[in-house]
Amino acid sequence: MNETQEKDNFWLYIAGIVVAVIVVLVMVKGSEHGKYETAAKAIAEDSANSAYKHK
């Protein structure tokens, strides 16, 4: 009876999924870095351009 037990790679798969999710989140955050930059500049020049009125 030579039963060879396969190595369980469950935690390896979980770690790979976690790393992939982190990479995707970092890439999305990086791509949206300058998304609102022009709007922020316009609001800084004239606060009447903002939809949010400052009191």
Secondary structure as GFF3:
##gff-version 3
##sequence-region A 1 55
A	DSSP	alpha_helix	10	31	.	.	.	ID=ss1
A	DSSP	alpha_helix	37	45	.	.	.	ID=ss2
A	DSSP	three_ten_helix	47	49	.	.	.	ID=ss3
###
